[in-house]
Amino acid sequence: MTTPTMPTATGAERRLEGGWFQRLAWGVLVWGSLGLLIWVPFLYVAIRRGHSSDWTAFASFALYECVSLPWAVITAGGDGDPLLGVAVMVTLLTATGLLLFAVFDKKVPVPQSAYGAVMPPQGQPYQQGYPYGR
């Protein structure tokens, strides 16, 4: 469930709609970089939409990156750290789930007019008023 968007100073809601191709591209970035660039899509969303929850998500993934990299370097000897592996996999799955289903707003359908309904004017095909004498 996503939280409702808050109106800005001008009264408009700040929404960030994303299609499935964009969502999948961000997921490929997360998995393709092996989690090193996991914070990038959340920074993009935080800058574009600007909600406090977006900045919190960005900060949490940036903190994850700042903690996991030194942890991986410290435990580099031997077979590896299974706890680090579990933490990385859970974080990658969480980020992918958020990017695919929770971060972007759903597209609002454009209302269709009924058959035979009067459409509002789309522009002026000819000049209104008295065209002579100007």
C-alpha positions in Angstrom: 0.0 0.0 0.0 1.4 3.4 -0.9 0.8 6.5 1.1 -1.3 9.3 -0.4 0.7 12.0 -2.1 0.8 15.4 -0.5 -0.1 18.6 -2.3 2.7 21.1 -3.0 2.6 24.8 -2.5 0.8 25.3 -5.8 -1.8 22.7 -4.9 -0.8 20.0 -7.3 0.1 16.5 -6.1 3.7 15.3 -6.7 3.4 12.0 -8.5 6.0 9.8 -10.2 4.5 7.4 -12.6 6.7 4.7 -14.0 5.9 2.1 -16.6 7.0 -1.5 -16.4 10.0 -1.0 -18.6 11.4 1.7 -16.3 10.7 -0.5 -13.2 12.5 -3.5 -14.7 15.4 -1.3 -15.8 15.9 -0.1 -12.2 15.7 -3.7 -11.0 18.3 -4.8 -13.5 20.6 -1.9 -12.3 20.2 -3.2 -8.7 21.0 -6.8 -9.6 23.5 -6.1 -12.3 25.7 -4.0 -10.0 25.5 -6.7 -7.4 23.9 -4.2 -5.0 26.7 -1.6 -5.3 24.3 0.9 -6.9 21.2 -0.1 -5.0 20.8 3.5 -3.7 20.6 5.1 -7.2 17.0 4.5 -8.1 15.9 5.7 -4.7 17.9 8.9 -5.0 16.2 9.4 -8.4 12.7 9.0 -6.9 13.6 11.2 -3.9 14.8 14.0 -6.1 11.9 13.8 -8.6 9.0 13.4 -6.1 10.6 14.8 -2.9 8.5 13.0 -0.2 10.0 12.4 3.2 9.4 8.7 2.8 11.4 8.7 -0.5 14.3 10.4 1.3 14.1 7.9 4.1 14.2 5.0 1.6 17.3 6.5 -0.1 19.0 7.1 3.3 18.4 3.5 4.4 19.9 2.0 1.2 22.8 4.4 1.3 23.4 3.4 5.0 23.3 -0.2 3.9 25.9 0.5 1.3 28.2 2.3 3.8 27.9 -0.6 6.3 28.0 -3.6 3.9 31.1 -2.6 2.0 33.4 -2.3 5.0 31.9 -5.5 6.4 32.7 -7.3 3.2 36.3 -6.1 3.3 36.8 -7.0 6.9 35.5 -10.5 6.5 37.2 -11.1 3.1 39.5 -14.0 4.4 38.3 -17.6 4.4 35.1 -19.0 3.1 33.1 -15.7 3.6 30.5 -14.6 6.0 27.1 -16.4 5.5 25.4 -13.6 7.5 26.7 -11.1 5.0 25.3 -13.2 2.2 21.9 -13.4 3.7 21.9 -9.7 4.4 22.8 -8.9 0.7 20.2 -11.2 -0.7 17.4 -9.9 1.5 18.3 -6.3 0.7 18.4 -7.0 -3.1 15.0 -8.7 -2.9 13.6 -5.9 -0.8 14.9 -3.2 -3.2 13.5 -5.1 -6.2 10.1 -5.6 -4.6 10.0 -1.9 -3.7 11.0 -0.8 -7.2 8.6 -3.1 -9.0 5.5 -2.7 -6.8 5.7 0.2 -4.3 7.8 3.1 -5.2 6.2 4.4 -8.4 2.6 5.7 -8.5 0.0 3.9 -10.6 -1.0 5.6 -13.8 -4.3 7.4 -13.6 -6.6 6.4 -16.4 -7.8 9.1 -18.7 -11.6 9.3 -18.7 -13.2 8.5 -22.0 -16.1 10.5 -23.2 -19.3 8.7 -24.0 -20.3 8.1 -27.6 -22.0 11.3 -28.9 -21.0 13.4 -25.9 -19.9 17.0 -26.6 -16.1 17.3 -26.4 -14.6 20.6 -25.1 -13.0 22.7 -27.9 -9.4 21.7 -28.7 -8.4 25.0 -30.0 -9.8 27.7 -32.3 -10.0 26.5 -35.9 -11.0 30.0 -37.1 -10.9 33.5 -35.6 -13.8 34.5 -33.4 -15.4 37.8 -33.6 -15.4 40.4 -36.4 -12.4 39.6 -38.7 -12.6 42.8 -40.7 -11.2 46.2 -39.8 -8.3 45.1 -37.7 
